[in-house]
Structures are given as structure tokens and as C-alpha cells.
Amino acid sequence: MRVVVLTGAGVSAESGLSTFRDADGLWEGHDPMQVATPEAYADDPGLVQRFYDERRAALSRVEPNAAHLALARLEAALGDDLLVVTQNVDDLHERAGSTRVHHLHGRLRSAWCTSCDDRHEWDGPLGDRPPCPGCGARALRPDIVWFGEIPYGMDLVERALWSCDHFVSIGTSGVVYPAAAFVHWASGRTLELNLEPSMGASDFAESRQGPATHLVPGWVD
Ligand code: BV8
């Protein structure tokens, strides 16, 4: 039985990481279009670097929750037949024990050198323009897919969706594309687990409402 799970900010909400929604469409007080686009970075790199430095630092203060742990148990049961595609840039799936995780929108704990194109595991701030560990250039940016940039691994995701028996969407508002279209590409039975019906709830065969820490273990176990 092949399963594709899509997660969004709602799966990390009960770990204490704010979602786009909860802040009334603002991230830590910022308009996403002011901090999550290449233009915003070109215009004010310091503001954008600080936005991501704050979120990277926040990661060390939070823990995976019961939803992340349930998905790790599901991987223990299904192995290679499970793929978690996350829109989230946090590392809570991995810290819960999941290994088959694809970060569609990049990762807070990765830095991308725009000079040599290398990517490096990264924990500290980037705002103070540290040198690239590879080429030494002071050209490291967050390894995040911003609006207008191409998500990572779309061919891998499309192949998984086209051949799955179940597609389960957890904690996402269905606002951002192409992830919001995955329910239409999935070959299997579709299920949404969300605090409230998402924008695309009616496109799912089944939609359940509630907190992820209740719905996901209930579905997995
Ligand atoms: C692309 C990294 C082409 C940043 C993110 C004009 C110009 C350019 C592009 C576009 C355009 N118009 C439209 C587009 C496409 C654009 C887009 O979708 N825009 C939106 C605003 C309309 N998309 C793109 O630009 C993408 N690239 O299209 O390239 C292409 C495509 C395919 C193939 C080739 C080329 C790139 C999009 C990636 C942007 N980067 N993240 C960062 O994180 O800092 S997106 C960012 O916002 C997040 O990663 C996340 O994906 C998204 C927010 O969505 P959610 O995760 O759903 O979070 P949200 O807060 O919205 O919802 C949370 C949900 O959880 C809620 O429903 C809530 O009820 C629920 N919830 C809350 N608590 C709980 C809960 N559920 C359960 N339990 C709880 N406790």
C-alpha cells in the first residue's frame, strides 16, 4: 500500500511554531511577500536573513509533537511505501524519527551558497554574512524556496502522487501552489486532516477536522 502524506504548517503548530494563518497571514509580523521572495531578498537582504535567523533559532526551542511521532511510526510500518512531502522548512519530522521526508520548500537548517551553488547543513545565523565553508565567498542565503521560485523535486513528487494508493494532507490551508494541486494529481484515495476545512477540502474524498495531535495518531494507529 503506497502512501503519500503532505504536511503544512499546521502539523508543527502544536509544537509551538506559528503558522502563516495563525498570525492573520503574517509571519512573525511580516507580510510573506516582504520576506519570502527573491525580490525581497535583493531589496533588503538583512531583513530577510533576520526573519530566517529568528525562525532557525526558534527550532532549537521546540520539540516534535504526537503527529510527527505518529508519522514516524507509520514509516516504521510501511518503509519505502511511505513518502512524507512537507511544505515546512522545520526539521521536526526528522527529529521525530522520519527519514523518508522530502522538503518541497527547502529547510531552515540548510544554507545555499549563491557563489559556488553548494548547500551546507547550517545551524547558526546567516545575517552576519559568514563565509561559505566551501568557496569562502560571503554569499550564503537561506536554502528556502521563495514565492516565484521552483519547488524542490517536483518530478519525484509527481511520480509518487501518480502511483499512490492513499494521499493524506495534514495541516495545510491549500493556499500555496503547486502543493495545493496535489489532491488532483493523486491516483489514490484522498483524505484531509486539518483544524478547519482547507481551501481545497471539497476536493478530498474525506475531510476530518481537529488538531493534528489527535487526528494523525487516530489515523495512523
Ligand atoms: C511556483 C518557504 C512555479 C518560505 C513557502 C505570482 C507570481 C509567482 C508565483 C505565483 C504567483 N501567483 C501564484 C503563484 C504561485 C505561488 C503561490 O502559490 N502563491 C500563493 C500565495 C497564491 N507559488 C509559488 O511561487 C511556488 N513556486 O509556483 O513555481 C512552478 C511550479 C511547479 C513546477 C515548476 C514551477 C513556490 C511556493 C513556495 C513558497 N514558499 N515556504 C518560508 O516558509 O518562509 S510557502 C509557505 O507558505 C509555507 O512553506 C507553506 O507552504 C505556505 C503556508 O501554507 P501552509 O503550510 O498551509 O500554512 P498555513 O498557515 O497557510 O495553513 C496552516 C493550516 O494548518 C491551516 O489550514 C490551519 O487551519 C491548520 N492548522 C493550524 N493548527 C493546526 C492545524 N491543523 C491541524 N492541527 C493544528 N493544530
Residues whose N, C-alpha, C, O or C-beta is under 5 A from the ligand:
A	BS01	BV8	G8 A9 G10 A13 E14 T19 F20 R21 A36 Q87 N88 V89 H105 I144 V145 W146 F147 G148 E149 I150 P151 M154 G171 T172 S173 G174 V175 V176 Y177 P178 L193 N194 L195 E196 G210 P211 A212
